[in-house]
Amino acid sequence: MDVIGMTNLQEAKLAREAEICYVTIAMVTDYDCWHAGHDAVEVTDIIRVLQQNAANACKVVAEAVKAMPASRACKCGASLQHALITDKKLVPAATLQKLKPIVGKYFM
């Protein structure tokens, strides 16, 4: 399948940098941009489906949170371990302080 999304790449990259596990939840709102049989879509239809999708997404997230393990076994939490090459001595103290939540375990 193909997914048309404007933010997936940027979100995935930022999540990786913050060592956060990431997944995309994609729900269809309409087909008018590519499906020949769906070229007359009304805004009211899109809003109705969008609201339905929002409710469904809330349910999916709630169930996913319930199913999350107490600790993760994936490598997401250490994705920066070998990615940081800047010498700590070259990073200003103020910058280190700002980045502490993300890179603190590697630079502190």
Secondary structure, DSSP 8 states (H G I E B T S, - for coil): -----SSHHHHHHHHHHTT------------TTT-GGG----HHHHHHHHHHHHHHHHHHHHHHHHH--SS--SSGGGTTTTT--S-GGGS-HHHHHHHHHHHHHHH-
